[in-house]
Amino acid sequence: MGLDVKNILKKLSFNTFIPFFYPFMMLPLKGFRKEAVQMCNFKAGDKLIIPGVGTGYDLPDIPLGVLIYGVDISEVMLGIARTRLKLHEKNNNINLSIMDAEKLDFPSNTFDKAILGLFLTCVYDPQKAFAEIVRVMKPGGEILIYDHLLRTNKWTQPIISHLDVLMKYNFCSVIRIFEDVIKNQPVTVVQVKKGDPFGFIRGFLLRKDV
């Protein structure tokens, strides 16, 4: 699937310096991120989508028997993920492919689970990307968001919204608001869990409404 011009800068950063710094950035969060993944109620045969799967950081924490579909815009990140699977994993139920998460090439109501790990702060249009995730989820499906998303604040929200117009072109924006991302989508927040020692990152477990 072709990528829009808006993704050129992101693709450049995720194909060059980010893959080399990513393991070091994630190391302090490893335990918290694993706990967040365990918020999902996985069952054998579940179909899981991981947009922005990157180097496959979360793949070792997914139970065997789950059918995993990981997508990313970065050929380099996916190449690292494929190498990691060959060296360390025995799970053959993993499919990795280049894809724009804002235009998922999957039918509606396909997946039982979704993991959005540090994804919504990196994608160009988080509302559009999240709407796509909701579209491909089955009713009752679980969506795990593990990210540094802010909560609604009527005083700072207008300022943040304007700043994000500029920051969304960078590889990451740390000023996005959780409620803005999920606004008008048929989802219910089931659980919220602190995702780092300072509460900067949170795990949000949501369920698509039936």
N, C-alpha and C positions, 0 to 999 in steps of 0.2 A: 504494500500500500504506500502511495506517495505521501511525502511530508510537506506541509505548508511552509511558506517562507518564514512565518513566525517562529518556527522551530529551528531555524538555521543556527542561531547563537547557542541555543540549548544543546543541540546536537554536537556542535563544535566543542563545547565545554565537557560534555559527557563522553566524547570520543578522544579527549586529550588528557587533561590533568586530573579530572575528577576520579577516574578509575584507580589512580595510584594513591590518592589521598583518602578515598572512601573507606578502606579497611581500618585505617588509623582513626578516622572520625567515628566509626561505628563501634570500635572496641569498648569504650566506656559504657555503651548502651546495650551491650550484648545480652546481659541478664534480663534487663527490663524489657527489651524487645522480644525475647523468648517468652516471658510471662504474658506479654500482650497477645502474642500469637495463640497462646493457650486459652485466651478468652473465647475463641471460637469453639463451637461444639462440633468437632469433626466426626463424621461417620464414614465407614468404608464405602467407596463408590461415589462420594461427594465430588462434584466438579468445582474446582477452585480457579479463580482468575487472579493474577497478581499483575496489575498494571505498573509500569516502572519497575520491573523485576530486577533490573540492573545486573549486578554480578551474582545474583542468586543468594543473597545474604540470608534470606529467611527459609530457603528451601530445606536445609537440614532439619528444621524444626517442624516440618509438616509430616503428619503420620503417614506411614505406608498405606496404600490402598486408596489414597485420595488422588484424583486425576487433576494434574496441575497444568494450567496454561499461563505461561509468563510472557508478557509483551513489553517491549521497550523501543525507544527510537535510536538507541545507541548500539551500533554493530560491535564496538569494542567491549562495552559492558556485557553484552550477550555472549561474546566470544569467551570472556573470562568465566561467565556462568557455565558455559558448555564444558570448558576445561575443568572447572571445579567438579562438575558432575562425573566426568570420566575418571578423575583421580580419586574421588572420595565417596561417591554415592552409588548405591545399587538400585535406586528407584527408577524404573523404566517408564513410569507414568507421568513424565514431565515433558511438555512441549514448549519450546522457546521460539519466538518469532518477532521480527521487526514489525511494529505497528504503532500508529498514532493513537494514543489512548482517548483522544477526543473524537475519534471516528473508528470505534471498534468494529472489526470485521467478524462479528458473531451475531447470530439471531437473538431476538428478544427472549427472555425467560430461559436462558441456557444454564446459568451457574447457580450452585447452592451456596457458595461462599466466595468472598472477595477479601483480599488483604491489600490495603493501601498504606504501605510503610514508607513514611517520609516522601510521599508522592504528591500530595495536594499542594505542598509548598514549592514544588519544583515544576509542575506542569504549567503551561502558559495560561490556560483558562480553567481554573479548578471547578467552577460551576458546571461548565460544559462536560468536563471529564467525569465529574461525579454523576451527572445525569446519564451519561453513557453507561457507567457502572450499574446504576439502578435499572436502566433499561434491560441489560443482559442478565440481571438477577432474576431468579424464580421468586414468586410471591412467598414470603416467609424466609427468604434467604438472608444470611448474615453478612454484614459488611464491617470489617475491622479497619478503623483508621488509627494509625499510630503516627502522630505528627505534632509539630509545634504550631498548633492553631490557637489563636486567641479566642476568648469568649466575648460576647456582645458588651459593648460599653458605649452608651449614647453620646458621651463626650468625645471619645477618641475615634469612633467609627468613621465619621466623614473624612478626617485627616488620613486615616489608614487607607481608606478606599482610594483616595487620590494618589497616595504614595505608591500603592501597588500597581498603578497604571505604568509606572516606570520600572518597578522592581520585577514585574512579571517577565521582562525580557532577559533578566539575569538567570543564572542556573538555579537560584533559590530565592524565595520571598518568605521572610519569617513574620510577616505582619498580616497574614490572612485570618479571617474570622470564621470560626466553625459554623456559626448560625447562618452566615452568608452563603457558605459553600453548600449546605444541605437545604437551603430555603426552597419551598414549593415542591420538594421531592417527597414521594410517598414512603417515608421511612420513620421509624420510631427509635429513639435512643434507649438502649436496653441497659447499658453499663458504661461507666466512666472510671478509668483507673489511672493513677499517676504513673507516668512512663519514664521518669528520671528522678534523681534525688531531690531536685529543686522544683519539680512540678511544671517545668517549662514545656515538656513534652507530655502528652496524654494519650492513653488508649481509649478510643470510643468504639463500643460495639453497638451497631445499629441493625435493625431488622426491616426488610422491605415489607410494607403493609400488604396484607392479603386482600 
